[in-house]
Amino acid sequence: MAVKERVGTVVSNKMDKTVVVAIENRVPHPKYGKTIVQTKRYKAHDEENACNEGDRIRIRETRPLSKTKRWVVVETIERASQL
C-alpha cells in the first residue's frame, strides 16, 4: 500500500509538538473550467518543535496520535525567511 505524503506550509505552531499545515490543491472548476485553489488543513506531529510558521514541510500519514492528529512531519524542505 502506498504511503500518503503531502507538501504544505506551516500556518500555526502554537501547540506543543503539533503544527497545523495548509495544503493547497489547484483543480479546474467542474463546470466553468477556471482553476480554483482548495486549501485543506492537517494537524501534524512535530517531535522536536522545530517547525515555524511559513516553513515548507513534508508530512506523512500515520496511525492516529490524538483525536485530530493523523500526520507526522518527515522533513523541512524550506525554512521561512526571518526578517
Secondary structure, 3 states (H helix, E strand, C coil): CCCCEEEEEEEEEEECCEEEEEEEEEEECCCCCCEEEEEEEEEEECCCCCCCCCCEEEEEECCCCCCCEEEEEEEEEECCCCC
